[in-house]
Amino acid sequence: MGIKAINLKCTVAAFLLLVMNSLPLAAQDDVKSLLEQLKDAEPVKAKQLDRAVQAEWSKTGSASMDLLLKRGRDAMDAGDYAAAIEHFSALTDHAPDFAEGWHMRATAFYQYDLYGPALGDLRKALVLNPDNYNAMFGFGVILEELGDTDRAYQAYLRVRAIHPHHSEVTTAIQRLENGVLGQSL
């Protein structure tokens, strides 16, 4: 193989590497834009934006990982949380940087009354995706159930800052507000 052929192969490889590495950044920019719009959206538009954000966060980039995600979600829908945990565990094993896999496994753990593992997975999901308002809401729910209302309240406030029209966050904030802030005279 000649020098020109090697140089061409290196150039093509570098180009493909550049393109492949820029796609996640473009997707991240799309999500950031959607999240910015979500902050000021009217309720109907907020639901549309929420669905778009969730769709972006659910993109694994791999057909086999998509299948694990789907199987886990299907198992959760069927109430088979043990099977869901298995599918999501396989997903997090094979795609450890996919935040939604951790979030979904945390949800399955929570449904199975395994709060410790759920909190651990929510922490991992939020390290990977600090804007995941559903993971943050789940974190707040578990903290509230464990009696840590101050931190639960802070989690709910963070959710509202990202997604003011989150379907359950206003109720959660109102439920905790008097206890955390005290009653006004």
C-alpha positions in Angstrom: 0.0 0.0 0.0 1.4 3.4 -1.0 1.8 6.5 1.1 -1.1 8.2 -0.8 -3.5 5.3 0.1 -2.4 5.3 3.7 -2.9 9.1 3.9 -6.3 8.8 2.3 -7.3 6.1 4.8 -6.1 8.3 7.7 -8.0 11.3 6.3 -11.2 9.3 6.0 -10.8 7.8 9.4 -10.2 11.2 10.9 -13.2 12.6 9.2 -15.5 9.7 10.3 -14.2 10.2 13.9 -14.9 13.9 13.7 -18.5 13.3 12.4 -19.2 10.5 14.9 -18.0 12.6 17.8 -19.9 15.7 16.7 -23.3 14.0 16.6 -23.8 13.8 20.3 -22.8 17.4 20.7 -25.5 18.4 18.1 -28.0 16.4 20.0 -26.9 18.0 23.2 -27.4 21.4 21.7 -30.9 20.4 20.6 -31.8 19.3 24.1 -30.4 22.5 25.6 -32.5 24.5 23.2 -35.6 22.5 24.1 -34.9 22.9 27.8 -34.5 26.7 27.3 -37.9 26.8 25.5 -39.4 24.6 28.2 -38.7 27.2 30.9 -41.0 29.8 29.3 -43.5 27.6 27.5 -47.2 27.7 28.0 -48.6 24.4 29.4 -49.7 22.9 26.1 -46.4 23.7 24.4 -44.5 22.5 27.5 -46.1 19.0 27.0 -44.8 18.9 23.4 -41.4 20.1 24.5 -41.3 17.5 27.3 -42.0 14.7 24.8 -39.3 16.0 22.5 -36.8 16.1 25.4 -37.7 12.6 26.5 -37.3 11.3 23.0 -33.8 12.8 22.8 -32.8 11.4 26.1 -34.1 8.0 25.1 -31.8 7.8 22.1 -29.1 5.2 22.9 -27.3 5.3 19.5 -27.4 1.5 19.3 -30.1 -0.8 18.1 -29.2 -3.5 20.7 -29.3 -0.9 23.5 -32.6 0.5 22.1 -34.0 -3.1 22.4 -32.8 -3.4 26.0 -34.4 -0.1 26.8 -37.7 -1.1 25.2 -37.7 -4.5 26.9 -37.1 -2.9 30.3 -39.9 -0.3 29.7 -42.3 -3.1 28.5 -41.5 -5.1 31.7 -42.2 -2.1 33.8 -45.5 -1.5 32.0 -46.4 -5.1 32.7 -45.5 -4.7 36.4 -42.6 -7.1 36.2 -40.0 -5.0 38.0 -37.5 -7.8 38.5 -37.4 -8.4 34.7 -37.2 -4.6 34.2 -34.2 -4.4 36.5 -32.5 -7.2 34.6 -33.0 -5.5 31.2 -31.9 -2.1 32.6 -28.9 -3.7 34.3 -27.8 -5.1 31.0 -28.3 -1.7 29.5 -26.2 0.1 32.1 -23.5 -2.6 31.9 -23.2 -2.1 28.1 -23.9 1.6 27.9 -22.6 3.1 31.2 -22.7 6.6 29.9 -26.4 6.4 28.9 -28.1 8.4 31.6 -31.6 7.3 30.8 -30.6 3.6 31.5 -29.7 4.6 35.0 -32.8 6.6 35.5 -35.0 3.8 34.2 -33.3 1.2 36.4 -33.7 3.6 39.4 -37.4 3.7 38.6 -37.7 -0.1 38.5 -35.7 -0.3 41.8 -38.1 2.2 43.4 -41.2 0.2 42.2 -39.6 -2.9 43.7 -39.2 -1.0 47.0 -35.4 -1.0 46.8 -34.7 2.7 47.7 -31.0 2.4 48.3 -30.2 1.1 44.8 -32.7 3.5 43.3 -31.0 6.5 45.0 -27.6 5.3 43.8 -28.8 5.0 40.2 -30.5 8.4 40.3 -27.2 9.9 41.5 -25.5 8.3 38.5 -28.2 9.5 36.1 -27.9 13.0 37.4 -24.1 13.0 37.2 -24.5 12.0 33.5 -27.4 14.4 32.9 -27.9 17.1 35.5 -30.9 18.4 33.6 -33.0 15.2 33.9 -35.9 16.7 35.7 -37.7 13.3 36.0 -34.7 11.8 37.7 -34.4 14.8 40.0 -38.2 14.5 40.8 -37.7 10.8 41.6 -34.8 11.7 43.9 -37.1 14.1 45.7 -39.9 11.5 46.0 -37.5 9.0 47.6 -36.0 11.7 49.9 -39.5 12.7 51.0 -40.5 9.1 51.7 -37.4 8.7 53.8 -38.3 11.8 55.8 -35.6 14.2 54.4 -38.1 16.9 53.5 -35.6 19.7 53.3 -33.6 18.0 50.5 -36.7 16.7 48.8 -38.1 20.3 48.7 -34.8 21.5 47.2 -35.0 18.7 44.6 -38.5 19.7 43.7 -37.5 23.4 43.3 -34.7 22.3 41.0 -37.3 20.4 38.9 -39.5 23.4 38.7 -36.6 25.6 37.6 -36.0 23.3 34.7 -39.6 22.3 33.9 -42.1 24.8 35.5 -45.1 22.8 34.1 -43.9 19.3 35.4 -47.1 17.5 36.1 -46.4 16.7 39.8 -43.8 19.2 41.0 -46.2 22.0 42.0 -48.2 19.7 44.2 -45.0 18.3 45.8 -43.7 21.8 46.5 -47.0 22.9 48.0 -47.2 19.8 50.1 -43.7 20.5 51.7 -43.6 24.3 51.7 -45.2 24.9 55.1 -43.1 22.2 56.8 -39.8 23.4 55.2 -40.4 27.2 55.2 -42.7 27.3 58.3 -46.1 28.8 58.4 -46.6 32.5 57.9 -48.5 34.5 60.5 
